[in-house]
């Protein structure tokens, strides 16, 4: 698995794939020699790379074993790829501490995501090939498998909105919600509003403003109303967690109901 220099991006690689220069890789120290160390490139089907002694650490390295040990997991930067010689040259000293932490965290996230998908496959009845195929499709759409599951935890309709269909999406989404704490969540609802009296669009406008006002003053919570074509209006809520989001949704729908009760019209509310 690799991480691009411009941003941490984990991916699933197939046999025969090669990393690119500049990639940050999770590696395991396999063998230490006098002039450097051989590392196994995790996620590359057993491929190996080599770190020359001068790329182990900044300054003069007297004893390589003082810096790395066999079996240790490290983050290395690809400095050269020689496919014709099946050789990957790596550097440890070129990886900053910040980038190392980011890459390790991304690797942990992908490991966690793969575990969640294994649990999902058991519940759904998929074989390994099917699980790998679906995981690959999710990765292609969302960038990373963890990113896909995080989006599911944020927005319960993330998979269906991205074109995925089937009962399995509900299983995967439920597992994501149970196991991943996202930075925020999003929920959506729809309002079917019709006003037959002379108040017309002004009554609808006021009702939607009342809904949006329910999120004002609440930290990290936003509620926005969108026109989807008469008589349909979409309500999007973003909040730190589902409890806060649902609370605002309830307050908003109550506010709309109260406003509409004083006019001649109809109101239908649906939680997406």
Secondary structure, DSSP 8 states (H G I E B T S, - for coil): -EEBTTB-------TT----TT-EEEEEEEEE-SSEEEEEETTSTT-EEEEEGGGTSSS--S-GGGT--TT-EEEEEEEEEEGGGTEEEEESTTS-HHHHHHHHHHHHHHHHHHHHHHHHHHHHT--HHHHHHHHHHHHHHHSSHHHHHHHHHHBTTHHHHTT--STHHHHHHHHHHHH---S-EEEEEEEEEEE-STTHHHHHHHHHHHHHHTTTTSTT-EEEEEE-STTEEEEEEEESSHHHHHHHHHHHHHHHHHHHTTSSEEEEEEE-
